[in-house]
Amino acid sequence: MIYEIRFQYEAENDIEDAALWYENQRQGLGKDFLDAVVIH
C-alpha cells in the first residue's frame, strides 16, 4: 500500500525553520534533518 503525505503550508515553514536551525548547529545537519523528515 502506498500513502501520499501532504504538508500544510504552515508545517512546511516550520520544517524549513527547523532545518535552518539544525544547519546553524552543524554544517550538513539541516540536510540530514530534511532527509529524515521528507520522504522522497
Secondary structure, DSSP 8 states (H G I E B T S, - for coil): --------HHHHHHHHHHHHHHHHHSTTHHHHHHHHHS--
